[in-house]
Amino acid sequence: MGCQMKCISVYTNNFEAFSDIFESVVETVFEEHEEKEVDGITVSHSGEVPEFYLERMSQKPEVVVMKDKSRGVTILQHGSVFEILMPDLESVLA
């Protein structure tokens, strides 16, 4: 059985702007479905996504997939949103 991943959505299509705030977004603790603004960019916790979501999204031609192996983080970019998928450590430790 796969682990759930939490999904943080970053609403920008500007990769440079996304890169600038990526570190702080990953370090930020979000409540589920909480929305925050980081450097003028809306960021929200989009809840949990199952592992097959990542598989399905990565097969779509319009989706760019990037990985940060050191953290086990996957980033999906499509349209004007970046989705940061990361292991939900709380559920792993529970």
Long-range contacts (C-beta under 8 A, 24 or more apart in sequence): 2-50, 2-51, 2-52, 3-51, 3-87, 3-88, 3-91, 3-92, 4-48, 4-49, 4-50, 4-51, 4-88, 4-91, 5-48, 5-49, 5-50, 5-51, 5-53, 5-54, 5-74, 5-85, 5-86, 5-87, 5-88, 6-45, 6-47, 6-48, 6-49, 6-85, 6-86, 6-87, 6-88, 7-45, 7-46, 7-47, 7-48, 7-49, 7-83, 7-84, 7-85, 8-43, 8-44, 8-45, 8-46, 8-83, 8-84, 8-86, 9-43, 9-44, 9-46, 9-81, 9-82, 9-83, 9-84, 10-41, 10-42, 10-43, 10-81, 10-82, 10-83, 10-84, 11-41, 11-42, 11-43, 11-44, 11-80, 11-81, 12-41, 12-80, 12-81, 12-82, 13-77, 13-79, 13-80, 13-81, 15-77, 17-41, 18-77, 18-82, 22-84, 25-84, 26-71, 26-73, 26-84, 26-86, 46-83, 48-88, 48-91, 49-85, 53-85, 54-85, 57-83
